[in-house]
Amino acid sequence: MKTYGNFFEDIEQRRAELAQRKKDQMAQFKQKTAQSASDMDQLVASNKERIAKNQAEADRKKQEAIQKRKAAQAARDEAKAQKEKDQAMKDEIKQELANEREERRKDIEKKRMEKERAQAEKE
């Protein structure tokens, strides 16, 4: 049978164990909290790095697209200028041919008129 002394010693021992368990639980909780905060900081840092990398890649692709559009526009402008130049040359050649035909027609008409005059003078 337990005596009062043993009974109170047993209660004191249980209180001490309970207090130790509470301290251990509190220490474990603090450690988990600190670990969680550290993990969260690390996750945030890695996400920021990933976002910065993705943004840099997006910016690079955007610049490439802009350069590609500018190059395509320059090529279209150059092709348009060349086409206009070619058309101007064709128009100039057509005008020269038309002028030459007109001169030939006038020469032929002049010769015909001279022949008619010469024949009219003969008669």
C-alpha positions, 0 to 999 in steps of 0.5 A: 500500500502506498503511503501519503509520502509515496503518493505525493512523490508520485504526483510530484514526479508526474508533474515534473514529467508533464512539465518536461513534456510541455517543454519538449512539445514547446521546443518541438513546436518552435522548431517546426515553426522555425523550419516552416518559416525557413521553408517558406522563405526558401520557397518564396526565394525560389519562386521569385527566381523562377518568376524573374527567369520566366520574365527574362525569357518572356522579355527576350522572346518579345524582343525577338518578335519585335526584331522579327517584325521590324525585319519583315517590315523592312523587307516588305518596304524594300520589296515595295520600293523595288517594285515601284522602281521597276514599275517606273522603269517600265513606264519610262520604257513604254513612254519612250517606245510610244514616243518612238512610234509617234516619231516614226508615224510622223516621219511616215506621214511626212514622207507620204505628204512629200510624195503627194506634193511631189506627185501633185507638182508633177501633174 
